[in-house]
Amino acid sequence: MPSAARRGRRPGSPDTRASILAEARSLFAAQGYAATSVRAVAAAAGVDAALVHHYFGTKDDLFLAALQAPLDPRSVLLPVAEGGVDGAGERLLRTFLSVWDDEVTRLPLLALVRTVFDPDRRQMVRDGLMRMVLGPVGAALGVDQPELRMSLVGSQLMGLVLARYVVEVEPLASASADQLVAAYAPTLQRYLDGPLT
């Protein structure tokens, strides 16, 4: 008796995780975080959405995996948010510098930042910065006008990354963390809780 044709999506295999991740990366890059659903990723990979959740957990976890981030910013930035808005500019900058000054995390982050110049990945990097890094900090701190305030914070941090770590402008590139905190933290703090006009 011939076996019945299989129905449904293909089961998990060693290549399934890689296929899901490749499709997620493609969809997040093309459509952005908000317009990409776990179901759409699953359909593109030819698997059930439950299998995507099995391998990656939440949509945020899948997005982080697609970004190839060397660490989870949600846990790294938790102390920044827990301390409240007072002094958050300094805490954020010190945390940021500790991650970027560590060669283990800096090298993959540099690779990620360089993709911002790739039109196909720009939206994904932008979504990563705002959705996974700065957005949660602004929400946890309870700042007013969070999109505006956190985009201003992001402009300072991205400028610092480009000048210090990508282009290596001196004396910024060799400045100590304390020197940078003294120069940048007051501006970040103003962006978080000061007047914007």
C-alpha distance (Angstrom), angle and dihedral (degrees) to the residues before:
residue distance angle dihedral
M1 . . .
P2 3.83 . .
S3 3.74 115.6 .
A4 3.76 116.6 -108.1
A5 3.79 115.9 -103.9
R6 3.80 113.1 -99.4
R7 3.74 115.9 -108.3
G8 3.74 131.1 -157.1
R9 3.74 129.5 24.9
R10 3.74 126.2 -31.0
P11 3.80 117.2 -89.5
G12 3.78 124.2 -113.7
S13 3.79 119.4 -75.6
P14 3.79 135.9 168.0
D15 3.81 89.0 -87.5
T16 3.80 95.2 45.8
R17 3.80 95.6 80.8
A18 3.81 91.4 50.3
S19 3.80 91.0 47.2
I20 3.81 92.1 50.9
L21 3.79 91.0 48.5
A22 3.81 92.8 48.8
E23 3.80 91.6 50.5
A24 3.81 91.8 45.5
R25 3.81 91.2 51.1
S26 3.80 90.6 49.6
L27 3.82 94.7 47.8
F28 3.81 95.8 43.2
A29 3.81 89.8 49.5
A30 3.81 93.7 47.8
Q31 3.82 100.5 38.6
G32 3.79 106.7 18.7
Y33 3.78 128.7 -125.0
A34 3.81 99.4 -68.1
A35 3.81 96.3 50.2
T36 3.82 95.1 46.2
S37 3.79 117.7 84.8
V38 3.78 129.7 -168.3
R39 3.81 87.2 -120.8
A40 3.81 91.0 55.8
V41 3.80 91.0 50.2
A42 3.79 90.4 48.2
A43 3.81 92.1 49.1
A44 3.80 91.9 49.2
A45 3.82 90.3 50.1
G46 3.82 92.4 44.8
V47 3.80 94.7 -120.6
D48 3.79 137.7 110.7
A49 3.81 117.5 -90.1
A50 3.81 88.8 -121.0
L51 3.79 88.8 64.4
V52 3.82 90.6 54.5
H53 3.81 88.7 53.1
H54 3.80 89.8 46.1
Y55 3.79 92.6 56.2
F56 3.81 100.4 34.6
G57 3.82 110.8 16.6
T58 3.79 112.8 -145.5
K59 3.79 129.7 15.1
D60 3.83 88.2 -104.9
D61 3.81 90.0 54.8
L62 3.80 90.4 49.2
F63 3.80 90.3 49.5
L64 3.81 91.9 51.2
A65 3.80 90.5 49.9
A66 3.81 89.9 49.5
L67 3.81 89.8 51.2
Q68 3.81 89.5 52.4
A69 3.79 89.1 -136.1
P70 3.81 112.1 -178.2
L71 3.81 91.5 -139.1
D72 3.76 140.5 16.3
P73 3.82 107.4 -100.7
R74 3.80 90.9 -161.8
S75 3.80 91.5 69.1
V76 3.82 96.4 35.0
L77 3.80 92.6 53.9
L78 3.79 96.6 42.6
P79 3.84 93.8 98.5
V80 3.81 90.0 52.4
A81 3.79 91.2 58.2
E82 3.79 96.6 38.7
G83 3.80 91.9 60.0
G84 3.81 93.5 63.5
V85 3.78 127.9 -124.3
D86 3.83 95.8 -62.9
G87 3.80 106.4 94.0
A88 3.81 92.3 0.1
G89 3.81 92.1 127.8
E90 3.79 91.5 60.5
R91 3.82 94.2 42.1
L92 3.79 91.1 49.1
L93 3.79 93.0 49.4
R94 3.81 94.2 45.9
T95 3.81 90.6 50.3
F96 3.78 91.0 45.7
L97 3.80 92.6 50.4
S98 3.81 93.2 45.9
V99 3.82 89.3 56.4
W100 3.80 95.4 44.0
D101 3.80 95.5 42.6
D102 3.82 90.9 54.5
E103 3.81 106.9 90.5
V104 3.81 92.4 -149.9
T105 3.80 91.8 62.8
R106 3.82 98.4 26.9
L107 3.81 96.9 65.7
P108 3.83 97.1 55.5
L109 3.82 90.0 40.3
L110 3.81 89.8 54.2
A111 3.79 89.3 53.0
L112 3.80 89.1 50.8
V113 3.82 93.6 47.7
R114 3.79 91.8 50.3
T115 3.81 89.0 59.9
V116 3.81 88.5 67.0
F117 3.81 85.7 80.4
D118 3.81 90.3 56.0
P119 3.82 107.0 89.9
D120 3.80 90.5 -149.3
R121 3.81 93.0 57.5
R122 3.80 102.3 31.2
Q123 3.80 95.5 95.4
M124 3.79 91.5 48.7
V125 3.82 92.3 53.0
R126 3.81 91.2 45.4
D127 3.79 91.0 50.1
G128 3.79 89.5 47.3
L129 3.79 93.2 53.1
M130 3.79 95.9 45.1
R131 3.82 101.3 32.0
M132 3.80 101.4 38.4
V133 3.80 104.0 25.8
L134 3.80 116.7 24.0
G135 3.80 103.1 19.0
P136 3.82 94.4 61.4
V137 3.82 91.0 46.7
G138 3.80 92.0 52.3
A139 3.81 91.3 46.5
A140 3.80 93.4 48.3
L141 3.80 91.7 48.0
G142 3.80 90.6 48.9
V143 3.81 94.5 -133.0
D144 3.78 118.3 174.7
Q145 3.83 116.8 -117.0
P146 3.81 88.8 18.9
E147 3.81 96.4 179.5
L148 3.80 92.9 53.5
R149 3.79 95.9 40.2
M150 3.80 95.6 46.5
S151 3.81 92.8 45.5
L152 3.81 88.2 54.4
V153 3.80 89.7 50.0
G154 3.81 88.7 48.1
S155 3.81 91.5 52.6
Q156 3.80 90.4 57.1
L157 3.79 94.4 45.6
M158 3.81 94.3 46.5
G159 3.79 90.3 47.6
L160 3.79 89.4 52.0
V161 3.81 91.6 49.0
L162 3.79 92.7 50.8
A163 3.80 95.2 45.1
R164 3.83 98.9 40.2
Y165 3.80 104.9 32.0
V166 3.82 108.3 20.4
V167 3.83 105.7 33.7
E168 3.86 93.6 19.2
V169 3.81 95.9 -143.6
E170 3.80 111.4 -168.3
P171 2.96 137.2 -98.9
L172 3.82 86.1 16.6
A173 3.82 93.2 59.3
S174 3.78 93.9 57.2
A175 3.81 98.6 34.5
S176 3.79 116.7 121.7
A177 3.78 121.7 -110.9
D178 3.82 89.4 -110.8
Q179 3.82 91.5 54.8
L180 3.79 91.3 50.2
V181 3.79 92.6 46.2
A182 3.80 90.3 52.0
A183 3.81 90.9 51.3
Y184 3.82 102.0 38.3
A185 3.81 108.5 26.9
P186 3.83 96.7 72.9
T187 3.81 89.9 54.0
L188 3.80 92.0 47.6
Q189 3.81 90.2 48.5
R190 3.80 91.2 51.2
Y191 3.80 89.4 50.8
L192 3.82 89.2 52.2
D193 3.81 101.4 46.7
G194 3.79 111.2 -5.2
P195 3.80 132.0 94.0
L196 3.80 113.4 -73.2
T197 3.79 97.8 -161.7
